[in-house]
Amino acid sequence: MNVEDVVAAYDRAWNEPDPAERRRLLELSWAEDGELVDPTGRFQDREAIIERLAGFSERFPGARVDITSGIDDHHGFVRYAWMITDADGARQLEGIDVCELAEDRRLRRVVMFFGPLPRRS
């Protein structure tokens, strides 16, 4: 699978209401020992990531996550921007993901940053 397909499957998993399909998408896109790191915590292994995404629709009813930039890929690392919109399409949160790929090109580690880059002081 190429990196665009991996990131697209991961993005679709955030928005997938069916637990079995969400799991299938995460098995396609995440290494078994993957790690998701965001400002709220660290989620170790694919099962923890599956649980984290399962709670998204509960934390943000009717919201969507969408990739909002191209995918930058070099030397086993990837970055892209994303946005969460609510059920009415209003922007709720934006950020970037910086990812490390496993040997099979699935996601091994995703580090999420919320919001725009801070201003330089």
N, C-alpha and C positions, 0 to 999 in steps of 0.2 A: 504494500500500500504506500502511495506517495504521501508526503507530509501534508499536502493540502487536504487529502482525503481523511487523514488521521485527525487533523484539527476540525474538519467539518463534522466528523462523527462525534467528537467530543462536544462540539457546540450543539449538535442536535440532541445529545443526551441531556443537556441542561433543560431543554424544552419538552422532553418526551414524558407524557403522563403515564404511559404503560411501563410498569416496573420491569417486565421481561425484556421489552425492547430497549429500555434505558440500559439494562445490564448488558445486552448484546452489543450496543454501541460502545460502551465502556470497555468491554472485552476486546473489541476491535481496535480501540484507540489508546488503551493504557496497558503498560507492562504490569505484570502481576505484583511486583514489588514497588509500584509507583508511589509517589508522594506528592500531595497537593499542599502547598503552603500559601496561606493568605493572611491578611492582617488579624484575623480572628483565631488562627491556630494552624496546627499541622495535622494532616490526615495521612496516616501511613498505610499503605497497601491498597490494592484495588477495592477490596471490600469496604474499607473506610471511606473511600472516594465515592463508591456507589451509595453508601448511606448519606454522605454529605449532599450529594445531588438530589437524593430522594426528598430531603427536607426543603429544597429550594422553593417548590410551589407552596409549601406551608408557610414559609417565611415571607414570601412575596406572591400572594394569590393573583393569578392572571398575568404575571410578569413574564418577560422573555429575555433571553440573553442572545445577542447577535454579534458576530464578528463585524467590525466596522473599518478594518484596514486590510491591506494586503498582508501576506505572510512572508516575513523575512526569515530566511533559513541559511545558516552556514555552520560548518564544522560541528554538526550534531546539536546545534542550538536553534531555537525558533522564537520569534516574538511577533505579537500582533495586538491590536486594540479591540476592545469589546465594549458593549453598552447593555445595560439592563433598562428596559422600558416597562412601564406598568400596563395594565389592561387597556388604558386609554391612549397608549402610545407616548406618554410623557416620560422623559428621561429621568431615571432614578439614580443610576450610578454608572460611571464609566471607569475604565482602567486599562491596564495592559497585562498580558501574561508573557513571562519569559520562561521558556521550556527547555529542558534537556531531553534529548531523544535516547532511547535504548538502542541496542545493536540492531534490532528488527524495525527501527524507525517509529515504534510506538512511543507514547509519552512516558518518560521515566520520572520526571519531576517537573511540576508546574509551579512557578512562583508568581502569585497574583499581586498586583499593586492597584489599589483603589484610588480613583480620582486622577486629576491631571498632575503632571509633575509640579513639585513645589517651586515657588519663585526663589531665585537665588538672592540670598541676603547680603 
